[in-house]
Amino acid sequence: MSTQTFEMNIDGETIRWEETSHAQIFRNFWQFFVEKDLQKTIEIIELTGIRTADSEYMVGKNGIKRKNLFIKDNYYVHMHLNPAAMQKVYEKFIKSWQSIDKQSKDETLSREQQQVFKELQTAEKKNVKSIYEKNPAVAAVAANHNLYDSSVSVEPVVTKLSDGTEPLRILFGHSASNNEPLYWYPTTTSKIMHTNTGIVGTMGTGKTQFTKSLIKQIHEGSLSNLNGTPIDILIFDYKGDYIKDDFVEATNATIYQPYHLPYNPLSLYRGKQPKPLLPLHTASTIKETISNAFNLGIKQQQLLNDLIVESYSQVGIHKADMSTWDLVPPTLNNVFERFMDREDVKEDSLYAALKQIYDFEIFSPTSEETQSLYDMIQGVTVINLAGYDQSVQNLIVGITLDTFYSQMSTKGHSTIQGDYRELTKMILVDEADNFLSQNFTSLKKVMKEGREYGVGVILSTQFLDHFATADNNYTQYILTWIIHRVSTIKKKEVQAIFSPETQTEGVHIVNKIAQLPKHYSLVTSVTNNKYEIMEDMAFWKLLS
């Protein structure tokens, strides 16, 4: 198993832990200080604003229970944090502890000291040695070592960030020809203009193992991101691959079932320059997504659009009156109820679509209990779609991407610093073949515009032809490809991705893909060459 290492200097004593997870280090951290001085620990927690609770579990709005960390009776610390957030807690707490380590344990903190502690919440890092040592694979990346021999690999020159931090890099795997490590630089614009990625491979070729490895490494790379920004990852899991214990433990993932999802697709996001008639635009977008998922006719689409606009009006939100847009919006349940109040209700495909949303209680029925989707996506966030009908799966992904795009476009552009762009969020659609065929507009919008907001999309599917539909060719929005063995591949697909200069070169690429062993792939965007044959850095290798 891989280990995580944490080291700190407290009261002249060096404390070091090696554990298999960040979460266990977090538990060790609090146990150490509680045993050292419980009262002082609680005082600093309160003064520095570290999140606490009065019960053992935090229950989310979707019913998911997350265990808090015991400090004393009826007093717990929230521990469901990603490594970057844990790091900030360590720094904030240790800084405060060191500032009063000369005081008597029983001394009451003065008002002046309380003010000092508040100021410490925003102070820059100082006098704290706290290091996460990556698991062997990631540690090898940091040390520029080849995992398969002891020689030092030749690393492409990449300038450091202004604060001296190494830019984020992901170990994709190793060259099959010379065993050199192959790195992907998602924040370095001279190497990767955008992070949209296609992962292809039939069952048993190692596609999911590579994808899990990619997600884990991106998740752990926040400290190398521009501004140290945490990288949140939303996963649409069609088969249940990302809810397994090893992946959840390795990434501290949060799992949501498609029941009372705590965001409202009808919420309005106006941004810095509000779009005129915003409720009408929102209604039109949701209408289009539901129509695609359930193949609605023209009259049904218009009726659905009218129902959504009427539902807005019913709660006092009017399309032309911007002053009403901050009122509590209706929910899709309200839309169904309004539909059922009609005298001429027909049990057609529109009825079936709205009733499935209503009966399955996919989204929270109470708007006041919802939150921003952007706020919900913290760390690695998985929506488990396994076991649901394809139309429901596609509906959830389509509507969620509608909401994501609306919020993304109000957040402002990500930070650019010289050759580097801040990465904020990634979206993975696993087994995306059926979803891609629906031609959801929001997916194309996120893929086309996401770069400006630090957002990238990863699409994983079994065949290359899934990326091209009658209406869209998604290959034109993808820069990085990881192609495992597939049983059939067409010349036009090879042409679209690799642009071979001759027919012979195209045939050569097709033959290489057809002969790839398990956990090997044809990969782009890791060298200056068109492609490399690579032995993947599989997820299981990161854990061993």
Sequence and secondary structure as in RCSB ss.txt:
>XXXX:A:sequence
MSTQTFEMNIDGETIRWEETSHAQIFRNFWQFFVEKDLQKTIEIIELTGIRTADSEYMVGKNGIKRKNLFIKDNY
YVHMHLNPAAMQKVYEKFIKSWQSIDKQSKDETLSREQQQVFKELQTAEKKNVKSIYEKNPAVAAVAANHNLYDS
SVSVEPVVTKLSDGTEPLRILFGHSASNNEPLYWYPTTTSKIMHTNTGIVGTMGTGKTQFTKSLIKQIHEGSLSN
LNGTPIDILIFDYKGDYIKDDFVEATNATIYQPYHLPYNPLSLYRGKQPKPLLPLHTASTIKETISNAFNLGIKQ
QQLLNDLIVESYSQVGIHKADMSTWDLVPPTLNNVFERFMDREDVKEDSLYAALKQIYDFEIFSPTSEETQSLYD
MIQGVTVINLAGYDQSVQNLIVGITLDTFYSQMSTKGHSTIQGDYRELTKMILVDEADNFLSQNFTSLKKVMKEG
REYGVGVILSTQFLDHFATADNNYTQYILTWIIHRVSTIKKKEVQAIFSPETQTEGVHIVNKIAQLPKHYSLVTS
VTNNKYEIMEDMAFWKLLS
>XXXX:A:secstr
   EEEEEEETTEEEEEEESSHHHHHHHHHHHHHHH HHHHHHHHHHHT  EESSSEEE TTS EEE EEEETTE
EE     HHHHHHHHHHHHHHHHHTTTS TT    HHHHHHHHHHTT    S        HHHHHHHTTB TTSS
SB         TTS     EEEEEETTT  EEEE TTBTTT S   EEEE  TTSSHHHHHHHHHHHHHTTGGGS
GGG   EEEEEESSSGGGSHHHHHHHT EEE SSSBSS TT     SS  TTHHHHHHHHHHHHHHHHHT  HHH
HHHHHHHHHHHHHHTT  TT GGGTTS    HHHHHHHHHTSTT   SHHHHHHHHHHHTT B S GGG   HHH
H  SEEEEE TTS HHHHHHHHHHHHHHHHHHHTTS    EETTEE   EEEEESS HHHHTT  HHHHHHHHHG
GGGTEEEEEEES GGGGB SS BGGGG  EEEE   S   HHHHHHHH  SSHHHHHHHHHHHHT  TTEEEE S
SSSSS EEEEE  HHHHH 
